């Protein structure tokens, strides 16, 4: 090793204690050197033959600071008596001579070349990890699926389509009106997650009925890793007492009960004073509106929709709203587009014929259109004669595909197509069949129904009348014991109305039957419920039976189970559907078996028959169940109080059945094929789904994540085939906001994450992984390395320099300009004679041939080859500057092609669809220009360097 020469006044940096800043040589004698570190007020003494020090040496064009904090740019470096003099220019262009003694001591080297020449050389594995991180980040941010792969949800095409369609708009204002069970909350969460991740939204307000606050809070956290702040009256008062003037400005993501804003004008005014990027209102069909009377809730929401940029209304299907209620919802989204009810009704009638036209084309196909001249004439009037002439000129096989395009153009003319999304079970496949199994039991002697009771509660829940030892007396318990004994291999979900019923039933079965059971009710903490659900989800050693109170029918999904026992019946068709919906979901691979034990001649039998024979609600979803219940509530209650009067019951069942069939016929005749097509585009949905699946790759993700966790000192333990347990390790490098002190258990498997809500779903978009990737790419970790390479094609002793440059775009994250770039970085592999071998020696194959170098050897190599490295770096910079214009031009071509196609479609839509106005076109044009400007001003920044010495 070459002996280092130390001269008083020189500036050196410690390779092992970089935080000390620049040191000054005070004295060098007797094979010892003493350095003072002014920035840290420390003094160190080293042996001169192995001092862990690197000489500080700045090159021309580098920016430096003197000890008074003045910024200077180096023009030339001169050596005088072992020390450097820097000839510089200041910000005013004046010449300044700066001895190195007067350099700023509080210097932190972060640029790759600075750290390399200062001897702060990283391990080779960190350099590889850094480049791998650049590749992953670009792949994520350039994908159309960015923002949609992280949530813990099933990958359902109709949900992904709606989310991708709305998330791409500047300020989505839409009505999500999917049929029950199709996941409106999931769709809203996907849209929200994507917009937050892409930077298109920061402040979000969600307004809910009081009963849904907890469900949304949990859903957003568990499924989307979004931590909302719950603002109720008590919380608002507490914040104001602590000095906050407006509670709604204390958090970015807020859940709030709508009732708070309705009854407190001050709270409504405070919410209205905040600039919301997105407002979400669930159960929006409860906002009362008519020509004569407008509810306070509607008025409150209306005031907020006027100041929010984006608005999502989650509501019942349009049929349940009625024309007037449907108009009221659309009016909240766009009052200028929907100013008058009569105008809306007239417009709706115009689309009736268009809907009929679409239905004919869907049912008859290309053959029908070829033979129907009148249909061809009508399409010519609507789309233009040249369009139909072109279609007729196609070959028969091509006409089928062409017909889809014709219908898509017709759908674009649908007035509410861009603001209303509604999918039904008729249009979405993947649901299981339902089978009802009933078990008639004889009521115990102690159970005596009281026909004159005002409340039906005791009649529907016999345990309340049987006393404390009801589990010993109730035939339903004996039946359940026997059924479980006959079906020993199957998991079973048992739902009853009340927590005390569930607790007693679970205790009895656990002791008397020896069945592994677990509880789930509102009296348990959130963690306890998680553990219970996880125990039930465990395939081999988990509970066979989960006994839940009514809360089990809200939010939780148990589609791995296909047996549902209804220990009692709720007096609400919607609640019955919620119970069945815990198992009857897309992703359920077996028929759902519904088991109902009941007493003969009881209120439960009457209710069961009304649900089954009147509504047909057990074996399919009854879209008109709530309306029928409101119409027949009183005669139904009368029949339940007099279960022995069969004639009255038969009349009720017949009338209910007849009314249901009439309502369903009306719905079928009014089936809006236009709306169905605008709500779901299979081709686009498949493209989004394919993009998600391409990115997901759990094996690749796990390998990368484990390296990243290890780098930052996170302790790892395996947990199953695709899982880990993480804890802050003893050598944790920094405080991580997304890693709890108690650690976390995670899985890389989406399937396991859906079954086990107690563990984290680790995706490419998980907050912890995102935080670590951001730390690595934004800091200097791994931005330089030194290694050796055995390559017969190159002479031994050849020095190669691998330079990694990343594009720098001065543009908001929300523009997502990475989509238009081929790669996340430019790579050069320069030789001493100025050649670039990057194309011949790719990065990944090169990694396989590398050998590491001890730190001391690497530092010595860099000192000796500093001049050569500097020259090769200049070559790389020149090559990068030469490629930058082409990089910009290629990105702009992609941008122009995409935005031009979008612009043409928007213009065409604006001519026929009133839902698009000048503001949409103006926004598109302005954003396109901003994107062009940002790409035009792009630059390249050196991100990492690797010095490679070819060995024998």
ZIUR-V9766 format. One line per field, one symbol per residue. psi: psi as a letter, one per 30 degrees, with the letter a starting at -180 (. if undefined). A space follows every 10 residues. Layout:
# ZIUR-V9766
psi: ???
This chain:
# ZIUR-V9766
psi: kkkkkkkkfl klkkffifff aklkjekjlh gkkkkkjeef hlkkklkffh kilkkkjklk flklklfggk klkkekkkkj hflkkkjlka fggkkkkjkf fglkfikjkf keeeeefggi klkeeeeeee eeeeeeeeee ffkfgkfffe kilkikeeee eeeeeeffle ikjljjhllk ffheeeeeee eeeeeeefgf kekkkkklle ffeeeeeeee eeeghjjlkj jaeeeeeeee fgfkejffgf lejkkkkeee fefjeeeeee effkjkfkkk jlhfffjkkl eekkleeeee eeeefffkek kkkkllleef eleeeeeeee eeeifeeifk eeeeeeeeee feeeeeeeee eeefaeeeee fjeeeeeeee eefkeeeeee efflleefee eeeeeeeeee effkegeffk kjklfffklg kllkkkjljk lkklefjjkj fgkekfeeef ifffffaehe fffjfeeeee eeeeefiffk kkkkklekee eeeeeeeeee eefgkjlllj lfflleeeee eeeeeefkee glkekkjkaf ffgjekkhff kgkkjjfakl hkeeeeeeee ffeilkfkfl kjjkkjklkk hleeeeeeee eefefhfefl kjfgeeeeee egeeeeeeee fiffieeeee eeeeeeeeee eeeeeeeeeg kjeeeeeffk jeeeeeeeee eeeeedieee eeeeeeeeee eggkkkkkia ehllkkkjlf hkflkkfgjl efalklkfke eeeefifflk jjlfgkeeee eeeeeefflf kggllkllkj jffkkkfkkk jjkjkkkjji lkeffhfffg kelflkkkjk lfggljgeee jleeeeeffk klkkeeeeee eeeegeeeee eeeeeeeeee eefeeeeeee eeeeeeeeee eeeeeeeeef ffjffkaeee eeeeeeeeee eeeeeegklk kkelkjkkkk l.
